[in-house]
Amino acid sequence: MIRDSSTGRLISRIFTAGLAVGLAILLTGSAGGVTTTRPTTPASATDTTTDPDIPAPDEIRHSTNIRHVANVPKQAPFDSSFSVGTDLAFTGHYAITGNYDGFSIYDIAQPTAPRLVSQVLCPGGQNDVAVSGNLLFLSTDESRSDDSCASTPLSATLPQAWEGIKIFDISDKAAPRYVAAVETDCGSHTHTLVPDRPRKAVLIYVSSYGPDPSFPDCRPPHDSISIIRVPLHDPAAAAVVAKPVLFPYGGNPGRPGERPVTQTTGCHDITVLPTHHLAAAACMGDGLLLDIANPYRPRVIHRVRDDRHFSFWHSATFNATGRKVVFVDELGGGMAATCNPEVGPKHGASAVYDIVGVGHHRRLRFASYFKIPRIQSPAENCVAHNASLVPARGRDILVQAFYQGGVSVWDFTNSRRPREIGYFDRGPLPPGGLPAGGSWSAYYYNGYIYSSDLQKGLDVLAIDDRRTASAASVRLTEFNAQTQPDYRR
């Protein structure tokens, strides 16, 4: 989600002007059938959704190969509409969800009956999470009065304002313990873990953006990332050890207009494939392929732009062999209604790139775009967002969140002809509440799909499809989507 750089707060208004919904339905590539679950309460009489192919408020529809097996609603103190759920991480039989106000830990030993174990109130959006062993890392990209969980919002123009990474010990899942914090330039919008096993440490690549000349700790040009080293046996000694510059000659200058291109002033997200010494950095106006053979000194191999169709390079996912990467365009910052014919299938979409060449000569070569083929109403924020691989042997299959466009499972084995093979979709939120909702992150973990919904909490989906059946045998003990495991083993 895009940060409002002047305040660091969540943008809470959908930008629907000029994006009237089309009533034609795009069925190309959809799964073989549709199952509909009616909402438990009737839709409001003021609802304006009249297209029968668009679900009613809170109505659930899904392809016949997807089952909705569980939902755990947000619980106090995270149960208000402004307490927004964010990213997901997994360790053992636990799922951890971030929230602008803190994080929650769920026991998913029985995926069809998840159980809330604990919640930590620690405001400081957007609170993306990652886990390594018994350590949990939390991103703070909002200027706070200090690094504690009792901090209050503070103007970023003040020299004492704090933003960065917080570290918790979660060896006791019922009672997480706050152990350390590291301040970083421009805060931490997202972060990515890179293992450093020889030194018994983990590195954190911190992505942030939005510099301002009036901010003491976040002034332009912000052309670098921060690298934090965390000794696993002494996390309190964590510290910034490097600030590699990724744009020594400047990034994309940007372009205003109806189809804007965001100026590059940092990176939004980085995904690493450690076994291949590769990283893909989504940096606002630029997409980067990095060599991380020396993880302390990531080096840019290739840079690509798509000023015709991409507005905001948001995130990325490699395929299992490291020969493809999917970049995401978060047009409108996650707040806009872009899943309609007016915006079209190439804006606010994912883009598949083949990785050609070897070693330092590897290059990104564009192959195709993918966007959900289901029309969404003008009341629904919908755009491509966080994704992970479904580790099916011999296939490249992604599960991806599209906010109120729901969860899409799509196959890009043929990188030039991606197609949706399954989906889960709710209708728009009932009128009168916060208009931002839907799936923030949708990740496959140990046989199930887990979705962190901004408003509805944790959803668990099962997929029954011959194309994904082999993935069920893959069992992980830990999973952070931005640190991709080697599924070939």
C-alpha positions as CSV (number, residue, x, y, z in Angstrom):
1,M,0.0,0.0,0.0
2,I,1.3,3.4,-0.9
3,R,2.3,5.7,2.0
4,D,1.1,9.2,2.3
5,S,4.6,10.8,2.6
6,S,3.3,13.9,4.3
7,T,1.9,12.1,7.2
8,G,2.8,8.4,7.0
9,R,-0.8,7.5,7.6
10,L,-3.0,5.1,5.7
11,I,-4.7,6.7,2.7
12,S,-8.4,6.0,3.5
13,R,-10.3,7.2,0.5
14,I,-11.0,5.3,-2.7
15,F,-10.1,7.2,-5.8
16,T,-13.0,6.3,-8.0
17,A,-13.4,9.5,-10.0
18,G,-13.5,8.7,-13.7
19,L,-13.4,4.9,-13.1
20,A,-17.0,4.0,-13.9
21,V,-17.6,0.3,-13.8
22,G,-18.4,-1.6,-17.0
23,L,-21.2,-4.1,-16.9
24,A,-19.7,-6.6,-19.4
25,I,-18.2,-9.6,-17.6
26,L,-14.8,-11.0,-18.7
27,L,-14.9,-14.8,-18.3
28,T,-11.7,-15.7,-20.2
29,G,-9.5,-18.1,-18.4
30,S,-11.8,-18.5,-15.3
31,A,-12.1,-21.8,-13.6
32,G,-14.8,-24.2,-14.6
33,G,-17.6,-23.3,-12.3
34,V,-18.8,-20.9,-9.6
35,T,-20.0,-21.5,-6.1
36,T,-21.9,-18.7,-4.3
37,T,-22.4,-18.2,-0.6
38,R,-25.0,-15.7,0.3
39,P,-24.2,-13.2,3.1
40,T,-25.7,-13.9,6.5
41,T,-27.3,-10.5,6.6
42,P,-29.2,-8.8,3.7
43,A,-27.4,-6.2,1.6
44,S,-28.3,-2.6,2.4
45,A,-31.1,-1.1,0.4
46,T,-28.8,1.8,-0.5
47,D,-26.3,-0.5,-2.2
48,T,-25.9,0.5,-5.9
49,T,-24.5,-2.8,-7.2
50,T,-27.1,-4.1,-9.6
51,D,-24.9,-6.3,-12.0
52,P,-25.9,-9.9,-11.2
53,D,-22.3,-10.9,-12.1
54,I,-20.9,-8.8,-9.3
55,P,-21.5,-10.2,-5.8
56,A,-23.7,-8.4,-3.4
57,P,-22.1,-6.7,-0.3
58,D,-20.3,-9.4,1.7
59,E,-21.5,-12.2,-0.6
60,I,-18.8,-14.8,-1.2
61,R,-18.2,-16.4,-4.6
62,H,-15.4,-18.8,-5.6
63,S,-14.4,-21.2,-8.3
64,T,-15.4,-24.8,-7.8
65,N,-11.8,-25.9,-7.1
66,I,-11.6,-23.5,-4.1
67,R,-13.2,-24.0,-0.7
68,H,-13.5,-21.4,2.0
69,V,-12.7,-23.5,5.1
70,A,-12.3,-20.9,7.8
71,N,-12.5,-17.2,8.8
72,V,-11.3,-15.7,12.0
73,P,-12.7,-12.1,12.3
74,K,-10.5,-9.3,13.6
75,Q,-10.7,-9.1,17.4
76,A,-10.3,-6.3,19.9
77,P,-8.2,-4.2,20.0
78,F,-7.9,-4.6,16.2
79,D,-11.6,-4.8,15.5
80,S,-12.3,-1.2,14.2
81,S,-12.5,-0.5,10.5
82,F,-9.4,1.7,10.8
83,S,-7.3,-1.1,12.3
84,V,-6.2,-2.6,9.0
85,G,-4.8,-6.1,8.6
86,T,-1.5,-6.3,6.6
87,D,1.1,-8.9,5.8
88,L,1.5,-12.6,6.8
89,A,4.4,-14.8,8.0
90,F,4.5,-18.4,9.1
91,T,6.5,-20.4,11.6
92,G,5.8,-24.1,12.4
93,H,2.0,-24.4,12.9
94,Y,1.5,-20.6,13.5
95,A,0.5,-17.8,11.2
96,I,1.3,-14.2,12.1
97,T,-0.6,-11.3,10.7
98,G,0.5,-7.7,10.8
99,N,-1.9,-4.9,11.5
100,Y,-1.5,-1.1,11.5
101,D,-2.0,-1.4,15.3
102,G,0.3,-4.4,16.0
103,F,0.2,-8.1,15.2
104,S,-1.7,-11.3,15.9
105,I,-0.5,-14.9,16.2
106,Y,-2.8,-17.8,15.2
107,D,-2.4,-21.5,15.8
108,I,-3.1,-23.2,12.5
109,A,-2.3,-26.8,13.5
110,Q,-5.9,-27.4,12.3
111,P,-6.2,-25.1,9.3
112,T,-10.0,-25.5,9.2
113,A,-10.2,-24.2,12.8
114,P,-7.5,-21.5,13.4
115,R,-7.2,-20.3,16.9
116,L,-6.0,-16.9,18.1
117,V,-3.1,-17.3,20.5
118,S,-2.1,-13.7,21.2
119,Q,-2.2,-10.1,20.0
120,V,0.4,-7.4,20.6
121,L,-0.8,-3.8,20.5
122,C,2.1,-1.8,19.0
123,P,0.9,1.0,16.7
124,G,3.1,2.1,13.8
125,G,1.9,1.3,10.4
126,Q,2.1,-0.6,8.3
127,N,3.6,-3.3,10.6
128,D,4.6,-5.8,8.0
129,V,5.9,-9.0,9.6
130,A,8.6,-11.5,9.0
131,V,10.0,-14.3,11.2
132,S,13.3,-16.1,11.7
133,G,13.4,-18.8,14.4
134,N,12.0,-17.3,17.6
135,L,12.4,-13.7,16.3
136,L,9.7,-11.6,14.8
137,F,10.4,-8.4,12.9
138,L,7.9,-5.6,12.5
139,S,8.2,-2.6,10.1
140,T,7.3,0.9,11.3
141,D,6.8,3.4,8.5
142,E,5.1,6.1,10.6
143,S,6.9,8.8,12.5
144,R,6.5,8.0,16.2
145,S,7.4,9.7,19.5
146,D,9.8,6.8,20.3
147,D,10.5,3.2,19.6
148,S,8.2,1.7,22.2
149,C,4.7,0.1,21.7
150,A,3.3,3.0,23.8
151,S,4.5,5.6,21.3
152,T,2.3,8.3,19.8
153,P,2.2,9.8,16.2
154,L,4.8,12.5,15.8
155,S,5.5,14.9,12.9
156,A,8.3,13.6,10.8
157,T,9.8,17.1,10.7
158,L,10.9,16.7,14.3
159,P,14.4,15.4,14.9
160,Q,13.3,13.0,17.7
161,A,10.8,11.2,15.4
162,W,11.4,7.5,15.2
163,E,10.8,4.9,12.4
164,G,12.4,1.6,11.7
165,I,12.4,-2.1,12.7
166,K,11.1,-3.6,15.9
167,I,12.3,-7.0,17.1
168,F,10.2,-9.4,19.3
169,D,11.1,-12.8,20.9
170,I,8.1,-15.1,20.1
171,S,9.5,-18.3,21.7
172,D,6.4,-18.1,23.9
173,K,3.7,-17.5,21.3
174,A,1.2,-16.6,24.0
175,A,3.4,-13.9,25.4
176,P,5.7,-12.2,22.7
177,R,8.5,-10.1,24.3
178,Y,9.8,-6.9,22.8
179,V,13.6,-7.1,22.7
180,A,15.1,-4.4,20.4
181,A,14.6,-1.7,17.8
182,V,16.7,-0.3,15.0
183,E,16.0,3.1,13.5
184,T,16.5,3.5,9.7
185,D,16.4,6.3,7.2
186,C,12.8,7.0,6.1
187,G,11.5,4.2,8.3
188,S,10.7,0.7,7.1
189,H,7.7,0.4,4.8
190,T,8.5,-3.3,4.1
191,H,11.4,-5.5,4.9
192,T,13.0,-8.7,3.6
193,L,15.0,-11.3,5.5
194,V,18.3,-12.7,4.0
195,P,19.9,-15.6,5.9
196,D,23.6,-15.2,6.8
197,R,24.1,-18.7,8.3
198,P,28.0,-18.6,8.3
199,R,27.8,-15.6,10.7
200,K,24.8,-17.1,12.6
201,A,22.8,-14.0,11.7
202,V,20.0,-12.7,9.6
203,L,20.1,-9.6,7.4
204,I,17.1,-7.4,6.9
205,Y,16.8,-5.5,3.7
206,V,14.7,-2.4,4.6
207,S,12.7,-0.8,1.9
208,S,11.4,2.8,2.3
209,Y,10.6,5.8,0.3
210,G,9.0,9.2,0.3
211,P,11.9,11.6,1.3
212,D,11.2,15.2,2.1
213,P,13.7,18.1,2.5
214,S,12.1,19.0,5.8
215,F,12.5,15.6,7.3
216,P,15.7,15.4,9.3
217,D,16.2,11.6,8.8
218,C,14.6,11.2,5.4
219,R,16.0,13.7,2.9
220,P,16.4,13.3,-0.9
221,P,18.0,11.8,-2.7
222,H,16.8,8.6,-1.1
223,D,18.5,6.2,-3.6
224,S,19.5,3.4,-1.2
225,I,18.2,0.6,1.1
226,S,19.3,0.0,4.7
227,I,20.7,-3.4,5.7
228,I,20.4,-4.5,9.3
229,R,22.4,-7.3,10.7
230,V,20.7,-9.3,13.6
231,P,22.9,-11.8,15.5
232,L,20.5,-14.6,16.1
233,H,21.8,-15.2,19.6
234,D,22.0,-11.5,20.6
235,P,19.2,-9.7,18.7
236,A,19.6,-6.7,21.0
237,A,22.9,-6.1,19.1
238,A,21.1,-5.6,15.8
239,A,22.4,-2.6,13.9
240,V,22.5,-1.0,10.4
241,V,25.6,-2.3,8.7
242,A,25.3,-1.0,5.1
243,K,23.3,1.4,3.0
244,P,23.9,0.3,-0.6
245,V,22.9,2.8,-3.3
246,L,20.8,1.2,-6.0
247,F,20.3,4.3,-8.1
248,P,23.6,6.1,-8.4
249,Y,22.5,7.8,-11.6
250,G,19.0,8.5,-10.4
251,G,15.7,6.6,-10.8
252,N,12.6,7.1,-12.9
253,P,11.8,10.8,-12.9
254,G,8.0,9.9,-12.9
255,R,5.1,11.4,-14.9
256,P,1.9,13.0,-13.8
257,G,-1.5,12.5,-15.5
258,E,-4.4,10.1,-15.9
259,R,-1.9,7.2,-16.1
260,P,0.8,8.5,-13.8
261,V,4.3,6.9,-13.4
262,T,5.7,7.3,-9.8
263,Q,9.0,8.9,-9.4
264,T,11.6,6.6,-7.9
265,T,12.6,7.8,-4.5
266,G,13.5,4.4,-2.9
267,C,12.1,0.9,-3.0
268,H,8.7,-0.4,-2.0
269,D,9.6,-4.1,-1.6
270,I,12.4,-6.6,-2.3
271,T,12.0,-10.4,-2.8
272,V,15.1,-12.6,-2.6
273,L,15.8,-16.1,-3.9
274,P,18.9,-16.9,-1.8
275,T,19.7,-20.2,-3.4
276,H,20.1,-18.4,-6.7
277,H,21.8,-15.3,-5.2
278,L,19.1,-13.2,-6.8
279,A,16.8,-10.5,-5.6
280,A,14.0,-8.6,-7.4
281,A,13.4,-5.0,-6.2
282,A,10.2,-3.2,-6.9
283,C,11.2,0.5,-6.7
284,M,8.2,2.7,-7.5
285,G,9.1,3.6,-11.1
286,D,11.7,0.9,-11.7
287,G,12.1,-2.9,-11.5
288,L,15.5,-4.2,-10.6
289,L,17.3,-7.6,-10.8
290,L,20.0,-7.8,-8.2
291,D,22.9,-10.1,-7.6
292,I,23.1,-10.9,-3.8
293,A,26.0,-13.4,-3.9
294,N,27.5,-11.0,-1.3
295,P,24.3,-10.1,0.6
296,Y,26.0,-7.2,2.3
297,R,26.7,-5.6,-1.1
298,P,23.7,-6.3,-3.5
299,R,24.5,-5.3,-7.0
300,V,22.1,-4.2,-9.7
301,I,22.3,-6.5,-12.8
302,H,19.5,-5.1,-14.8
303,R,16.8,-2.4,-14.6
304,V,13.5,-2.2,-16.4
305,R,10.7,0.3,-16.7
306,D,7.2,0.2,-18.2
307,D,6.0,3.8,-18.3
308,R,3.2,2.8,-20.6
309,H,1.4,0.4,-18.3
310,F,3.1,0.4,-14.8
311,S,2.4,3.2,-12.4
312,F,3.9,1.9,-9.2
313,W,6.3,-1.1,-9.0
314,H,5.2,-2.7,-5.8
315,S,6.5,-6.2,-5.3
316,A,7.8,-9.3,-7.0
317,T,7.8,-13.1,-6.9
318,F,10.3,-15.5,-8.6
319,N,9.3,-18.9,-10.0
320,A,11.0,-21.9,-8.5
321,T,13.9,-22.1,-11.0
322,G,14.8,-18.5,-10.9
323,R,14.1,-18.1,-14.6
324,K,11.0,-15.9,-14.3
325,V,9.8,-13.1,-12.1
326,V,6.4,-11.6,-11.6
327,F,6.3,-7.8,-10.8
328,V,3.2,-6.1,-9.5
329,D,1.8,-2.7,-10.3
330,E,-0.2,-1.2,-7.4
331,L,-2.0,1.4,-9.4
332,G,-3.8,3.9,-7.1
333,G,-1.9,2.7,-4.0
334,G,-4.4,-0.1,-3.3
335,M,-7.3,2.4,-2.8
336,A,-8.6,2.7,-6.4
337,A,-11.3,0.8,-8.2
338,T,-9.2,-0.4,-11.2
339,C,-10.7,-3.8,-12.0
340,N,-13.0,-2.7,-14.8
341,P,-12.9,-2.3,-18.6
342,E,-12.2,1.4,-18.3
343,V,-8.8,0.8,-16.7
344,G,-8.2,-2.4,-18.7
345,P,-6.2,-5.6,-18.2
346,K,-2.7,-4.0,-18.4
347,H,-2.9,-1.3,-15.7
348,G,-2.9,-2.3,-12.1
349,A,-1.8,-5.8,-13.2
350,S,1.1,-8.2,-12.7
351,A,3.8,-8.5,-15.4
352,V,5.7,-11.7,-16.1
353,Y,9.3,-11.3,-17.1
354,D,11.6,-14.1,-18.3
355,I,15.1,-14.0,-16.9
356,V,17.5,-14.7,-19.8
357,G,21.3,-15.1,-19.8
358,V,23.6,-16.3,-17.1
359,G,25.5,-14.8,-14.2
360,H,26.1,-11.1,-14.4
361,H,24.7,-11.1,-17.9
362,R,21.2,-12.0,-16.8
363,R,18.5,-9.8,-18.1
364,L,14.7,-9.2,-17.6
365,R,12.6,-9.8,-20.8
366,F,9.0,-8.9,-20.7
367,A,6.5,-11.7,-21.5
368,S,2.9,-10.8,-20.6
369,Y,0.5,-9.1,-18.2
370,F,-2.0,-10.8,-15.9
371,K,-5.0,-9.2,-14.2
372,I,-8.1,-10.9,-12.7
373,P,-10.8,-11.4,-15.5
374,R,-13.7,-10.6,-13.1
375,I,-15.2,-7.2,-13.1
376,Q,-15.5,-5.4,-9.7
377,S,-17.9,-2.7,-8.7
378,P,-16.9,1.0,-8.4
379,A,-17.2,0.6,-4.6
380,E,-14.3,-1.9,-4.5
381,N,-10.7,-1.0,-4.2
382,C,-9.1,-3.6,-6.5
383,V,-5.5,-3.9,-7.9
384,A,-2.7,-6.5,-7.9
385,H,-1.0,-7.0,-4.6
386,N,1.0,-9.5,-2.5
387,A,1.5,-13.0,-3.8
388,S,3.4,-16.3,-3.4
389,L,4.1,-19.4,-5.4
390,V,2.0,-22.6,-5.1
391,P,4.9,-25.1,-5.2
392,A,3.5,-27.4,-7.8
393,R,6.0,-29.6,-9.6
394,G,6.7,-28.7,-13.2
395,R,4.4,-25.6,-13.1
396,D,4.6,-22.0,-12.3
397,I,1.4,-21.1,-10.3
398,L,0.9,-18.0,-8.2
399,V,-1.7,-17.2,-5.6
400,Q,-2.2,-13.5,-5.4
401,A,-4.2,-10.9,-3.4
402,F,-6.2,-8.3,-5.3
403,Y,-7.8,-6.4,-2.3
404,Q,-11.6,-6.5,-2.9
405,G,-10.9,-8.4,-6.1
406,G,-10.3,-11.3,-3.8
407,V,-7.7,-14.1,-4.1
408,S,-6.6,-15.3,-7.5
409,V,-4.8,-18.5,-8.4
410,W,-3.1,-18.2,-11.8
411,D,-0.8,-20.3,-14.0
412,F,2.2,-18.6,-15.8
413,T,3.9,-21.8,-16.8
414,N,3.6,-20.4,-20.3
415,S,5.0,-17.0,-19.5
416,R,3.3,-15.4,-22.5
417,R,-0.2,-16.9,-21.8
418,P,-0.9,-16.7,-18.1
419,R,-4.5,-17.6,-17.0
420,E,-6.6,-17.8,-13.9
421,I,-7.4,-21.3,-12.7
422,G,-9.2,-20.5,-9.4
423,Y,-10.5,-17.6,-7.3
424,F,-12.2,-16.5,-4.1
425,D,-14.1,-13.2,-4.1
426,R,-16.3,-11.2,-1.7
427,G,-18.7,-8.6,-2.8
428,P,-18.1,-4.9,-1.7
429,L,-18.1,-3.9,1.9
430,P,-21.6,-2.9,3.2
431,P,-22.3,0.8,2.7
432,G,-21.4,3.2,5.5
433,G,-18.0,1.9,6.6
434,L,-14.4,2.4,5.5
435,P,-14.3,1.8,1.8
436,A,-10.9,0.1,1.8
437,G,-11.0,-3.7,2.2
438,G,-10.2,-7.1,0.7
439,S,-7.1,-9.4,0.7
440,W,-3.8,-7.7,1.4
441,S,-1.7,-10.9,1.2
442,A,-2.6,-14.3,-0.1
443,Y,0.1,-17.0,0.5
444,Y,0.3,-20.8,0.1
445,Y,1.6,-22.6,3.1
446,N,1.7,-26.3,3.8
447,G,-1.4,-27.3,1.8
448,Y,-3.6,-24.2,2.3
449,I,-4.0,-20.7,1.1
450,Y,-4.1,-18.0,3.9
451,S,-5.4,-14.5,3.2
452,S,-5.0,-11.5,5.4
453,D,-8.1,-9.3,4.8
454,L,-8.0,-5.7,5.7
455,Q,-11.4,-5.8,7.3
456,K,-12.5,-9.5,7.6
457,G,-9.5,-10.9,9.4
458,L,-7.8,-14.2,8.5
459,D,-9.3,-16.4,5.7
460,V,-8.2,-20.0,5.0
461,L,-8.8,-21.5,1.6
462,A,-8.3,-25.1,0.3
463,I,-7.6,-25.8,-3.3
464,D,-8.5,-29.0,-5.1
465,D,-7.0,-29.0,-8.5
466,R,-4.8,-31.6,-10.3
467,R,-2.5,-28.8,-11.4
468,T,-1.6,-27.9,-7.8
469,A,-2.0,-31.3,-6.2
470,S,1.8,-32.0,-6.0
471,A,2.2,-28.8,-3.8
472,A,0.5,-30.6,-0.9
473,S,3.6,-32.7,-0.3
474,V,5.8,-29.6,0.3
475,R,6.1,-28.9,4.0
476,L,7.9,-25.9,5.4
477,T,8.9,-25.1,9.0
478,E,9.1,-21.3,8.2
479,F,7.8,-19.1,5.5
480,N,8.2,-15.4,4.6
481,A,6.9,-14.7,1.1
482,Q,9.7,-12.2,0.4
483,T,12.4,-14.8,1.2
484,Q,11.6,-17.6,-1.2
485,P,12.7,-21.1,-0.3
486,D,14.2,-23.5,-2.8
487,Y,11.2,-25.6,-3.7
488,R,13.3,-27.9,-6.0
489,R,14.8,-29.8,-3.1
